[in-house]
Amino acid sequence: MQIQRKTLAQEVADRLIEGIINNDYPVGEKLPTEPELMKIYGVGRSSIREAIKILSIKGVLNVHQGLGTFVVSKNMQESLESQMDKAQIEDVQEVRSLLDSKIAAKAATNRSEDQLKNIKNYLDLRNTFAEENKILECYQADINFHIAIAEACGNILLKEIYKVASSHILRSFESRHNDTESFKISQAIHNSLYLAIQNRDAKNAAIIAQQIVDQIY
C-alpha cells in the first residue's frame, strides 16, 4: 500500500491536541479565532476549518455558531479507523457501498480538471495491471480510482469515511491470490463512470456507481 502523508489540516489537528493536553487550550475555554489560529500555525483558513472538523468528530471540540469553538474534552473518542479495525470486512464493505452512488454524483458536480485527470490516471493503471494480471497492483489501482472520486466529491467527511473504509477493504484483498479477469470485465463500466463524471452527469454517475457496487456489468 502507498504511504499517505499527513495533510496540513491533520498536522494542525495534532498540534491543537498537543496544546489541549498541555492546557494551552483548557477544557471549557474558547479556542483563538480562525485568523489567530492561521497566524499561529501558518496555514490557510481551509486547513484550520478542516482541523476543527476533525477534532469535532473526535469529541474534542464543539463549534457553537456565532460564539466560537470550545474545548470540551482532552479524551478523543475512538477513531473511525480503530472502529473499522474491529469490524467485519462485510460491514466495512457495506459502509463503502452505501456511499458510492452519493459520492459519484457529488464528484460529477464538484470535480476539478486536476481531480478528473487523477481519476483517469488510476482508471488507466487499473486497466494496465488487469491486462498484465498483476492482482495486488490492480486492487490498489481500483481502490485509488474510487478514492480519487471521493476526493473530488467536495465533502470532507464523506471523503474521509470512504478513504478509511477503502483502506480496510484493500487489506482483505492482499490475502487473496487469483487472477484479474473480473477487473477486465468491469473495466468498461468503470470507464462509463469516469465519462459520467467528466460530463458532469450526476444522475448517471450515481446509477453507474450503484451498478458497480451491485456488480451489474
trRosetta pair geometry for C-beta under 8 A, 3 or more apart (Angstrom, degrees):
i j d omega theta_ij theta_ji phi_ij phi_ji
1 140 6.8 -175 -110 -115 56 115
1 167 7.2 70 -150 -146 147 91
1 170 6.3 105 -97 125 116 140
1 171 8.0 -26 -50 -76 140 73
1 174 8.0 -67 -43 -71 98 137
2 140 7.4 118 -17 -167 94 125
2 144 7.8 59 10 -87 135 123
6 10 4.4 -125 -165 84 95 126
6 11 5.3 111 129 -55 128 85
6 14 7.7 -19 -162 -12 152 136
7 10 4.7 99 53 5 77 99
7 11 7.1 -139 96 -3 43 86
7 47 7.6 -163 144 -128 97 95
7 50 7.5 -50 117 116 137 145
8 11 5.6 -56 -150 37 34 112
8 12 6.3 35 152 -19 67 104
8 43 5.1 155 167 -130 127 137
8 44 7.9 61 112 32 153 83
8 47 4.3 -48 111 -128 114 137
9 12 5.7 -54 -150 36 31 111
9 13 6.3 35 150 -21 65 104
9 43 8.0 168 -76 157 49 156
9 46 7.8 -72 -73 128 114 71
9 47 4.7 -148 -75 -153 71 67
9 48 7.9 -124 -118 -35 79 12
9 50 3.6 -42 -130 95 148 118
9 51 4.6 -157 -166 -57 72 73
9 54 6.5 139 147 -20 105 132
10 13 5.4 -49 -147 35 35 116
10 14 6.4 38 152 -21 65 102
10 51 7.3 -170 -71 -104 17 82
10 54 6.8 145 -102 -101 61 170
11 14 5.7 -50 -150 34 33 113
11 15 6.5 32 151 -18 64 105
12 15 5.6 -55 -149 37 34 111
12 16 6.3 36 152 -21 66 105
12 37 7.7 75 -166 168 126 111
12 41 5.1 58 -116 -178 100 163
12 43 6.0 -93 -67 29 130 153
12 47 5.7 122 -9 149 145 101
12 48 6.4 -116 164 -100 162 50
12 51 3.9 -75 94 -83 112 155
13 16 5.7 -53 -147 35 31 113
13 17 6.5 36 152 -22 64 103
13 51 4.2 -162 -60 -150 77 86
13 54 4.5 -41 -100 83 150 138
13 55 5.5 -178 -142 -47 98 98
14 17 5.6 -51 -151 32 32 114
14 18 6.7 36 150 -20 63 102
15 18 5.6 -49 -153 32 35 115
15 19 6.5 35 149 -18 64 105
15 41 6.3 148 77 -111 155 117
16 19 5.5 -55 -151 37 35 113
16 20 6.3 35 151 -20 67 104
16 25 7.0 -14 -164 22 77 153
16 31 7.7 -6 -143 -123 119 132
16 51 6.3 130 -5 158 138 122
16 55 6.2 -75 98 -57 137 156
16 60 7.9 123 122 125 111 141
16 61 8.0 -16 149 -51 140 129
17 20 5.6 -54 -147 35 32 111
17 21 6.3 31 155 -17 66 106
17 55 7.1 -166 -67 -107 87 119
17 60 6.9 -64 -102 -140 83 166
17 76 7.5 -14 -125 -54 124 123
18 21 5.9 -57 -147 38 28 109
18 22 6.1 13 158 -5 65 114
18 24 8.0 22 114 21 70 128
19 22 5.9 -65 -140 48 28 102
19 24 3.8 -75 -162 63 85 123
19 25 4.8 56 129 3 107 103
20 23 7.7 34 -179 -75 29 26
20 24 7.3 -69 -57 54 25 79
20 25 4.9 -44 -88 71 65 102
20 27 7.5 74 -166 -64 97 70
20 60 6.5 90 115 -173 179 119
20 71 5.6 174 -124 -138 111 133
20 74 5.7 178 140 -113 105 75
21 74 5.9 108 -97 -155 60 111
23 26 5.2 23 -154 -84 77 80
25 29 6.2 -150 -172 80 61 116
25 31 5.9 10 -143 -103 135 74
25 71 5.1 144 140 -51 100 145
26 29 4.6 76 66 -1 83 125
26 71 6.6 166 103 70 31 142
27 71 5.1 -115 -111 119 41 105
27 72 6.7 46 -152 -170 87 12
27 73 6.5 47 -122 -92 119 20
27 74 6.2 -78 -61 -35 118 87
28 70 7.0 -21 -163 -176 21 111
28 71 6.7 -32 17 77 28 86
28 72 7.7 84 -69 -108 42 43
29 70 7.0 176 97 -147 25 76
29 71 5.8 12 58 32 70 111
30 67 7.7 -125 -110 145 131 84
30 68 4.4 34 -156 113 125 143
30 69 6.7 112 -159 71 74 46
30 70 5.3 -50 -98 -94 60 72
30 71 7.8 -168 -99 2 14 77
31 37 6.9 17 155 -67 114 126
31 52 7.7 -152 52 -108 165 112
31 61 7.1 -5 -29 -129 133 123
31 68 6.8 -171 50 166 72 105
31 69 4.5 -18 31 85 119 102
31 70 7.2 -151 -7 -91 79 20
31 71 6.7 113 -56 -42 85 87
32 36 3.6 -106 162 98 121 134
32 37 5.3 157 85 -53 106 77
32 40 6.8 111 61 -21 155 138
33 36 4.7 95 54 8 74 105
33 37 7.0 -142 96 -4 37 88
33 68 7.2 -84 -94 -123 68 107
34 37 5.7 -57 -144 39 31 109
34 38 6.2 37 156 -24 65 104
34 45 5.9 41 169 -133 124 89
34 48 5.4 132 -146 113 82 148
34 49 7.2 10 -123 -63 124 82
35 38 5.5 -51 -147 32 32 116
35 39 6.6 30 154 -17 63 104
36 39 5.8 -57 -154 36 32 109
36 40 6.3 33 150 -22 67 107
37 40 5.4 -50 -141 35 35 114
37 41 6.0 0 170 9 69 111
37 48 4.8 117 105 -132 125 130
38 41 6.9 -73 -138 53 20 85
38 42 7.7 80 169 -93 52 8
38 43 6.3 -114 -138 73 64 55
38 44 6.6 10 -134 -145 112 17
38 45 6.1 -28 -82 -74 132 59
38 48 5.7 -75 -70 -40 76 141
39 42 7.5 22 -169 -70 24 49
41 47 7.7 -136 109 111 130 123
41 48 7.3 150 52 -86 133 92
43 47 4.0 -70 152 73 131 145
43 48 6.4 158 90 -46 107 79
44 47 5.3 100 60 8 71 100
44 48 7.4 -132 106 -3 40 90
45 48 5.7 -58 -152 37 36 112
45 49 6.2 32 155 -18 70 108
46 49 5.8 -56 -146 38 31 110
46 50 6.2 29 157 -17 66 107
47 50 5.9 -55 -144 38 30 108
47 51 6.3 34 155 -22 64 106
48 51 5.8 -56 -149 35 29 112
48 52 6.5 28 154 -18 64 106
49 52 5.7 -54 -150 36 32 111
49 53 6.5 35 150 -21 64 103
50 53 5.4 -50 -150 33 37 114
50 54 6.5 43 150 -24 66 100
50 156 5.9 -160 -125 -136 99 156
51 54 5.6 -49 -152 30 33 115
51 55 6.6 19 155 -7 65 107
52 55 6.0 -61 -147 44 32 102
52 56 6.1 38 152 -26 66 107
52 61 5.9 -93 -157 98 75 159
52 63 6.6 80 157 -71 122 119
52 69 5.7 -78 -145 -125 129 158
53 56 5.5 -53 -144 33 31 114
53 57 6.5 34 156 -21 64 103
53 156 6.2 74 104 99 159 144
53 157 7.2 -118 168 -65 128 92
54 57 6.0 -58 -159 32 27 111
54 58 6.6 13 150 -8 63 112
55 58 5.4 -57 -143 45 39 109
55 60 4.2 -66 -177 63 95 118
55 61 4.4 62 113 5 108 113
55 76 7.9 -92 -140 -109 69 102
56 59 7.8 55 177 -62 30 20
56 60 7.4 -91 -74 55 25 70
56 61 4.9 -63 -77 78 66 93
56 62 6.7 114 -129 -97 89 32
56 63 5.9 -29 -99 -11 139 102
57 77 8.0 -113 137 54 57 120
57 80 7.7 -28 153 -30 128 113
57 157 7.4 161 -84 -117 136 104
58 76 4.3 -24 169 -150 117 98
58 77 5.4 -171 -168 39 51 83
58 79 6.7 -16 -110 -94 103 74
59 72 7.1 -97 170 86 63 114
59 73 5.6 -10 136 48 90 141
59 75 7.5 -26 102 96 118 68
59 76 6.3 135 57 -150 93 43
59 77 4.0 93 4 -22 132 108
60 71 6.9 -34 162 -144 75 72
60 72 6.9 150 167 53 24 78
60 73 5.6 -109 -118 70 45 82
60 74 7.4 45 -131 -120 92 17
60 76 5.7 -23 -55 -94 108 75
61 69 5.4 4 -176 179 121 105
61 70 6.9 147 -158 76 67 41
61 71 6.2 -45 -103 -102 69 46
61 72 6.5 129 -134 12 16 93
62 69 7.2 161 79 -157 38 60
62 70 5.2 -22 62 63 90 93
62 72 4.6 59 -12 -32 113 135
63 68 7.9 -116 -145 135 59 29
63 69 5.0 -25 -103 -104 71 84
63 70 8.0 173 -87 19 24 69
64 67 3.9 -19 104 54 117 120
64 68 6.3 11 58 55 94 46
64 69 7.4 175 22 -90 68 32
64 70 6.5 29 -3 -4 111 111
67 70 7.9 -13 116 -36 112 109
73 76 7.6 155 109 -71 113 32
76 79 7.1 11 142 -58 123 83
78 82 5.3 -109 -177 80 90 123
78 83 5.7 106 127 -57 114 93
79 82 4.7 92 60 8 86 98
79 83 7.0 -149 96 -4 46 86
80 83 5.7 -59 -151 37 32 112
80 84 6.3 30 153 -18 67 107
80 160 7.5 108 53 134 152 102
80 161 6.5 -98 180 -112 158 71
80 164 5.4 95 115 97 112 173
81 84 5.8 -57 -149 37 31 109
81 85 6.6 43 148 -30 63 99
81 164 5.0 -125 -89 -142 78 122
82 85 5.3 -39 -153 20 38 121
82 86 7.1 29 153 -12 62 102
83 86 6.0 -63 -161 38 36 105
83 87 6.5 41 144 -33 68 108
84 87 5.1 -49 -143 25 42 120
84 92 5.5 82 -156 -103 102 114
84 95 8.0 -93 -109 35 112 157
84 164 5.8 153 9 148 157 108
84 165 6.6 -142 -128 -96 148 56
84 168 5.0 -121 148 -52 121 158
85 168 7.3 -141 -83 -111 46 121
87 91 4.5 -109 176 78 114 128
87 92 5.4 131 101 -51 125 90
87 168 7.8 39 65 167 105 159
88 91 4.7 95 62 2 83 102
88 92 7.3 -153 96 -4 45 85
89 92 5.4 -53 -149 38 39 113
89 93 6.1 44 151 -23 69 104
89 168 7.1 -166 -119 142 75 100
89 169 6.8 114 -160 -111 96 60
89 172 4.7 74 -127 -75 148 154
90 93 5.6 -51 -147 36 31 114
90 94 6.5 36 151 -24 63 103
91 94 5.6 -50 -151 31 33 114
91 95 6.8 37 150 -21 63 100
92 95 5.7 -49 -155 30 35 114
92 96 6.6 32 150 -15 65 105
92 165 5.3 170 -175 -148 87 82
92 168 4.9 -97 -164 98 159 132
92 169 6.0 -165 120 -63 118 81
93 96 5.7 -56 -151 38 33 111
93 97 6.1 31 154 -20 68 108
93 165 7.9 149 -83 178 24 108
93 169 6.1 104 -86 -104 77 116
94 97 5.7 -55 -142 38 31 110
94 98 6.4 35 156 -24 64 105
95 98 6.0 -58 -154 31 27 111
95 99 6.8 16 154 -14 61 111
95 161 7.2 -118 162 164 119 107
95 165 5.0 -143 95 -111 115 141
96 99 6.0 -69 -156 37 32 108
96 100 6.7 50 152 -50 68 95
96 162 6.5 97 -126 -138 78 70
96 165 4.3 179 -68 135 96 135
96 166 6.3 116 -115 -69 133 67
96 169 6.4 -21 -19 -39 160 142
97 100 5.8 -29 -148 -4 37 119
97 213 4.4 118 -146 -153 94 124
99 102 5.8 -77 -162 49 49 108
99 103 5.3 41 152 -23 88 115
99 150 7.8 30 138 -108 126 112
99 158 6.3 159 -157 -158 120 94
99 161 6.8 178 -87 102 157 115
99 162 5.4 -148 118 -87 152 102
99 165 7.6 143 23 39 140 156
100 103 6.0 -66 -147 39 23 107
100 104 6.2 21 161 -19 64 110
100 146 7.4 -48 -120 -151 95 119
100 209 4.4 -173 146 163 97 111
100 210 6.7 152 93 -78 113 49
100 212 6.9 -135 170 73 148 107
100 213 5.1 174 45 -59 155 123
101 104 5.8 -54 -145 36 30 112
101 105 6.4 31 157 -20 64 106
101 206 4.2 62 -176 -161 91 78
101 207 7.4 65 -136 -55 113 20
101 209 4.6 167 -95 85 54 116
101 210 4.4 13 -75 -55 124 94
101 213 7.4 -73 -40 -3 91 138
102 105 6.0 -57 -152 34 29 110
102 106 6.5 20 155 -12 64 109
102 158 7.1 -126 111 -136 114 141
102 206 7.2 44 -73 -121 27 106
103 106 5.9 -60 -147 41 31 106
103 107 6.1 34 154 -24 67 108
103 149 6.1 95 135 126 109 100
103 150 5.1 -27 -166 -103 141 70
103 153 4.7 -75 -154 -81 72 148
103 155 7.9 -119 -113 46 75 115
103 158 5.7 175 -93 158 96 127
103 159 7.9 127 -131 -81 118 56
103 162 6.2 60 -84 -77 157 156
103 209 7.4 -179 65 -159 81 162
104 107 5.6 -53 -144 34 29 113
104 108 6.6 34 154 -23 62 102
104 149 6.0 -9 -99 171 66 135
104 153 8.0 -42 -46 -95 15 108
104 193 6.4 -75 -141 -160 131 107
104 196 7.5 33 168 96 111 125
104 197 6.8 -103 -165 -74 76 106
104 202 8.0 143 120 -151 69 58
104 205 4.2 -162 148 151 100 99
104 206 5.5 165 81 -85 107 45
104 208 7.1 -143 164 70 157 87
104 209 3.7 -164 -10 -47 155 146
105 108 5.9 -52 -155 29 30 113
105 109 6.9 21 151 -11 62 108
105 202 4.2 63 -160 -173 77 91
105 203 7.2 48 -122 -73 106 26
105 205 5.4 162 -86 83 46 108
105 206 4.1 12 -61 -61 109 107
105 209 7.8 -108 -31 18 72 140
106 109 5.7 -60 -153 40 36 109
106 110 5.7 -3 163 9 73 120
106 153 3.9 56 97 -161 115 89
106 154 5.8 -131 162 41 109 99
106 155 6.1 -14 157 -7 163 112
106 158 7.3 83 50 76 156 164
106 202 7.4 59 -59 -133 23 114
107 110 6.4 -73 -126 54 25 87
107 111 5.0 42 178 -54 70 108
107 115 7.7 -141 -157 139 95 132
107 119 7.9 112 171 -78 137 148
107 149 4.8 -50 -79 -172 171 76
107 150 7.4 -69 -69 -76 124 18
107 152 4.2 68 -141 95 96 103
107 153 4.6 -51 -62 -82 75 66
107 154 7.7 174 -92 -2 44 85
107 197 5.3 -23 117 -130 105 120
107 205 6.9 -145 67 166 93 152
108 111 6.8 -14 -106 1 14 113
108 196 6.0 -50 -102 135 131 82
108 197 4.6 -120 -91 -119 73 55
108 199 7.6 -14 -153 74 107 60
108 200 5.2 127 167 -146 81 37
108 201 5.8 -85 -167 62 143 37
108 202 4.3 -178 79 -85 128 59
108 204 8.0 136 -111 61 163 76
108 205 4.2 -167 -45 -7 136 156
109 154 7.5 -72 88 11 94 141
109 200 6.4 84 -98 -156 37 88
109 202 5.1 17 -48 -77 96 126
110 152 6.4 159 92 157 89 69
110 153 6.1 72 55 -179 130 25
110 154 3.5 -81 172 -31 166 132
111 115 4.7 -137 -159 89 86 125
111 116 5.3 99 146 -60 128 85
111 119 7.5 -28 -144 -14 144 139
111 152 3.9 15 -106 180 90 126
111 153 8.0 -4 -66 -70 78 31
111 197 5.9 56 -3 175 155 104
111 200 7.9 -149 42 -93 99 77
112 115 4.6 96 51 8 77 103
112 116 6.9 -134 96 -7 41 87
112 152 7.1 -142 20 -134 66 95
113 116 5.5 -51 -148 33 33 115
113 117 6.6 37 152 -20 64 101
114 117 5.7 -51 -152 33 34 112
114 118 6.6 36 149 -21 64 104
115 118 5.5 -51 -151 33 36 115
115 119 6.5 39 150 -20 66 101
115 148 6.9 160 -170 176 76 86
115 151 6.5 -158 -136 104 113 95
115 152 3.9 135 161 -98 140 107
116 119 5.7 -50 -151 33 34 113
116 120 6.4 32 152 -17 65 106
116 152 7.3 93 -61 -120 54 151
116 197 6.8 178 -117 124 90 106
116 198 5.9 99 -152 -103 127 74
117 120 5.7 -56 -148 39 33 111
117 121 6.3 42 151 -28 65 103
118 121 5.6 -47 -149 27 31 117
118 122 6.9 23 157 -10 62 103
118 148 4.7 -162 124 -149 102 126
118 151 7.5 -43 101 75 147 132
118 152 7.8 175 64 -55 116 114
119 122 6.3 -63 -157 39 30 103
119 123 6.3 33 148 -23 66 109
119 145 6.5 73 -156 -155 65 68
119 148 4.5 177 -87 120 63 125
119 149 5.8 76 -114 -70 120 71
119 152 6.7 -35 -49 -17 123 146
119 194 5.9 167 135 -124 115 96
119 197 6.6 -53 122 93 170 151
120 123 5.3 -52 -145 35 35 117
120 124 6.3 35 156 -18 67 104
120 194 6.2 104 -91 -161 71 136
121 124 6.0 -58 -153 36 27 108
121 125 6.5 26 151 -17 63 108
121 148 7.9 173 55 -106 92 166
122 125 5.4 -50 -142 38 37 114
122 126 6.2 49 153 -28 65 100
122 141 5.4 170 -166 -168 77 74
122 142 7.9 153 162 -86 106 14
122 144 4.4 -150 -127 106 137 100
122 145 3.9 -169 119 -79 120 68
122 148 5.4 174 13 -3 142 144
123 126 5.7 -50 -153 28 29 116
123 127 6.8 27 151 -16 61 104
123 145 5.5 99 -69 -124 60 124
123 190 6.0 176 -133 137 98 111
123 191 6.5 115 -176 -93 132 64
123 194 5.3 -3 -76 -66 161 148
124 127 5.7 -55 -153 35 34 111
124 128 6.3 35 151 -20 67 106
125 128 5.5 -53 -145 36 34 113
125 129 6.2 25 160 -12 68 108
125 137 7.8 -110 165 159 101 96
125 141 4.1 -151 110 -130 104 131
125 144 7.6 -4 71 71 137 131
125 145 8.0 -163 58 -60 97 100
126 129 6.3 -62 -147 41 24 103
126 130 6.2 26 154 -22 62 111
126 138 6.2 80 -150 -153 60 70
126 141 4.1 -173 -76 122 64 119
126 142 5.2 96 -120 -73 119 65
126 145 5.7 -13 -42 -41 136 139
126 183 6.5 -141 174 -173 93 119
126 187 6.9 170 116 -114 107 91
126 190 6.8 -66 97 121 154 162
127 130 5.7 -56 -146 34 29 113
127 131 6.4 26 158 -17 64 106
127 187 5.3 84 -100 -139 91 135
128 131 6.0 -60 -153 36 27 108
128 132 6.4 10 155 -4 64 113
128 141 7.9 178 51 -103 88 172
129 132 5.7 -63 -141 49 33 104
129 134 4.4 -85 -158 64 88 105
129 137 4.3 -147 -134 107 140 104
129 138 3.9 -168 116 -76 116 74
129 141 5.5 160 21 6 138 142
129 180 7.0 -168 126 -118 75 159
129 183 7.8 -37 93 128 87 158
130 133 7.5 28 -180 -76 32 37
130 138 5.1 103 -70 -127 64 131
130 180 4.3 -168 -141 151 64 131
130 183 3.9 -142 -109 108 123 118
130 184 4.9 167 157 -65 125 71
130 187 6.4 -148 53 -65 163 123
131 180 7.9 -79 -21 94 19 139
131 184 7.1 106 -75 -98 58 106
133 179 5.8 -41 -141 -148 104 84
133 180 5.2 -162 -122 15 50 112
134 137 4.1 -1 129 40 118 120
134 138 5.8 146 87 -28 69 91
134 180 7.2 19 49 -46 38 143
135 138 5.6 -60 -146 34 25 113
135 139 6.5 27 156 -19 64 102
135 176 7.4 -124 158 103 136 87
135 177 6.8 139 67 -139 161 46
135 178 6.5 134 -121 67 146 49
135 179 6.9 -125 -80 -140 112 19
135 180 5.7 -156 -96 -62 66 90
136 139 5.6 -47 -149 33 35 113
136 140 6.4 35 152 -18 64 105
136 173 7.3 141 -122 127 65 102
136 174 6.3 52 -125 -121 110 69
137 140 5.6 -54 -149 37 33 113
137 141 6.3 33 153 -18 66 105
138 141 5.8 -52 -145 37 31 110
138 142 6.3 34 153 -21 63 106
138 180 4.9 126 -21 -119 176 126
138 183 5.2 -82 173 -59 131 175
139 142 5.7 -58 -151 35 29 113
139 143 6.4 27 154 -16 66 106
139 170 6.2 136 144 -135 111 80
139 173 4.3 161 -155 147 152 150
139 174 7.5 -157 87 -69 155 58
140 143 5.8 -54 -148 38 31 109
140 144 6.1 29 154 -17 65 110
140 170 6.7 66 -97 -143 62 128
141 144 5.6 -56 -143 41 30 112
141 145 6.3 42 152 -29 64 101
142 145 5.6 -47 -151 25 30 116
142 146 6.9 20 154 -9 62 104
142 183 6.7 -112 -68 -121 130 115
142 190 7.9 -94 -129 -110 85 153
143 146 6.1 -62 -155 40 32 105
143 147 6.1 31 151 -18 68 110
143 166 5.0 138 -159 174 101 112
143 167 7.6 108 177 -82 141 42
143 169 7.0 174 -107 82 118 107
143 170 5.0 -10 -68 -75 164 116
144 147 5.4 -53 -139 41 34 112
144 148 6.1 42 156 -26 65 103
145 148 5.9 -54 -153 31 25 113
145 149 6.9 26 148 -17 59 102
145 190 6.8 14 150 -168 155 126
146 149 5.5 -48 -154 32 38 114
146 150 6.6 40 147 -19 66 102
146 162 7.5 -132 140 169 98 119
146 166 6.3 -179 90 -111 117 139
147 150 5.3 -51 -150 36 38 115
147 151 6.3 41 150 -22 67 102
147 162 6.8 166 -114 123 63 105
147 163 5.6 73 -134 -105 109 79
147 166 5.5 -150 -69 76 101 166
148 151 5.6 -49 -146 34 33 114
148 152 6.6 29 152 -16 61 107
149 152 5.8 -63 -154 38 32 109
149 153 6.9 51 146 -48 64 94
149 193 7.7 -32 -96 148 148 120
149 197 6.8 -116 -126 -90 100 157
150 153 5.6 -35 -156 -4 38 120
150 158 6.6 -149 -157 128 92 88
150 159 4.7 137 150 -124 95 65
150 162 4.1 -153 -124 88 152 148
150 163 6.4 -168 100 -52 148 77
150 166 7.8 -148 -3 -21 151 141
151 159 5.6 83 -95 -140 45 125
152 197 7.3 70 103 -170 149 132
153 158 5.7 -73 98 94 146 133
153 159 6.2 -175 47 -67 109 90
155 158 4.0 49 95 19 118 115
155 159 6.3 166 87 -18 61 86
156 159 5.7 -60 -150 37 28 113
156 160 6.3 22 159 -17 66 108
157 160 6.0 -55 -144 37 30 106
157 161 6.3 28 159 -16 65 108
158 161 6.1 -59 -147 39 28 108
158 162 6.1 25 158 -18 64 113
159 162 5.9 -64 -149 39 25 110
159 163 6.2 25 157 -22 64 109
160 163 5.7 -52 -144 34 30 111
160 164 6.5 29 158 -16 64 105
161 164 6.1 -59 -152 37 29 108
161 165 6.3 25 154 -16 65 110
162 165 5.8 -57 -146 40 30 110
162 166 6.0 29 157 -21 66 110
163 166 5.8 -56 -144 37 27 111
163 167 6.4 28 158 -21 63 105
164 167 6.0 -55 -149 32 29 109
164 168 6.8 25 154 -15 62 106
165 168 6.0 -63 -157 37 31 109
165 169 6.5 31 150 -20 67 106
166 169 5.6 -53 -148 35 35 112
166 170 6.4 40 153 -24 66 102
167 170 5.6 -48 -151 30 33 116
167 171 7.0 41 150 -24 61 98
168 171 5.7 -45 -156 24 37 115
168 172 7.2 35 149 -15 62 99
169 172 5.9 -55 -161 33 39 109
169 173 6.7 42 144 -23 68 104
170 173 5.3 -53 -152 31 39 116
170 174 6.6 49 151 -34 67 97
171 174 5.8 -43 -154 15 34 117
172 175 6.6 -58 -169 28 40 105
172 176 7.6 35 141 -20 65 107
173 176 5.6 -63 -162 28 47 114
180 183 4.5 -43 -177 37 87 120
180 184 6.2 95 124 -27 86 91
181 184 5.6 -53 -153 32 37 113
181 185 6.5 35 152 -18 68 105
182 185 5.6 -52 -149 36 35 113
182 186 6.2 16 158 -5 68 113
183 186 6.0 -64 -139 48 29 99
183 187 6.5 57 154 -56 63 88
184 187 5.9 -29 -154 -11 30 118
185 188 7.9 -59 165 17 37 98
185 217 6.7 134 139 110 89 104
186 189 5.5 -55 -163 42 67 107
186 190 6.0 69 140 -24 83 103
186 212 6.9 94 -167 -132 121 87
186 215 7.8 -68 -93 -135 128 71
186 217 5.2 92 -116 85 73 149
187 190 5.7 -61 -151 39 33 112
187 191 6.3 37 152 -22 68 105
188 191 5.6 -54 -152 34 32 113
188 192 6.6 35 148 -22 64 102
188 217 7.0 167 70 -174 94 119
189 192 5.2 -44 -149 32 40 117
189 193 6.6 47 148 -22 64 97
189 208 6.3 -180 -177 -166 88 99
189 211 6.3 -121 -166 107 138 117
189 212 5.9 172 125 -82 123 89
189 217 4.1 -87 -26 -116 146 138
190 193 5.5 -46 -153 30 37 115
190 194 6.7 41 147 -19 63 101
190 212 6.9 83 -81 -108 71 134
191 194 5.5 -49 -152 34 36 115
191 195 6.4 37 150 -19 66 104
192 195 5.6 -52 -147 36 33 112
192 196 6.5 37 153 -22 65 103
192 208 5.3 -154 112 -135 106 145
193 196 5.8 -52 -150 32 32 112
193 197 6.6 28 153 -14 64 105
193 205 6.3 84 -153 -141 69 72
193 208 4.6 -169 -86 119 78 130
193 209 6.0 97 -126 -71 124 69
193 212 6.6 -10 -55 -36 142 138
194 197 5.8 -60 -153 39 32 109
194 198 6.1 35 150 -22 67 107
195 198 5.3 -50 -143 36 34 116
195 199 6.1 22 159 -9 66 110
196 199 6.0 -62 -144 46 27 103
196 201 4.5 -92 -158 69 76 107
196 204 4.4 -144 -129 102 125 103
196 205 3.9 174 124 -74 125 74
196 208 5.8 173 -3 17 152 141
197 200 7.5 30 -176 -78 33 33
197 201 7.8 -86 -57 46 20 71
197 205 5.4 89 -66 -111 69 134
199 204 7.9 2 76 58 121 133
201 204 4.2 0 134 36 120 114
201 205 5.9 145 92 -26 72 89
202 205 5.6 -57 -143 35 29 115
202 206 6.4 30 159 -21 64 104
203 206 6.1 -58 -157 32 28 110
203 207 6.7 24 151 -16 63 107
204 207 5.5 -53 -148 37 37 113
204 208 6.2 33 157 -16 69 107
205 208 6.0 -57 -145 40 28 107
205 209 6.1 31 156 -22 64 109
206 209 5.8 -55 -145 35 28 112
206 210 6.5 25 157 -17 62 106
207 210 6.0 -60 -155 36 28 108
207 211 6.5 30 149 -20 64 106
208 211 5.4 -53 -150 34 36 115
208 212 6.6 40 151 -22 66 100
209 212 5.7 -50 -154 31 34 113
209 213 6.6 36 148 -19 64 103
210 213 5.4 -49 -150 35 38 116
210 214 6.2 23 155 -6 69 109
211 214 5.9 -62 -140 50 30 101
211 216 4.3 -87 -156 64 84 103
211 217 6.3 104 146 -56 107 88
212 215 7.3 25 -177 -79 31 38
212 216 8.0 -79 -51 44 21 69
212 217 7.0 23 -99 -32 56 131
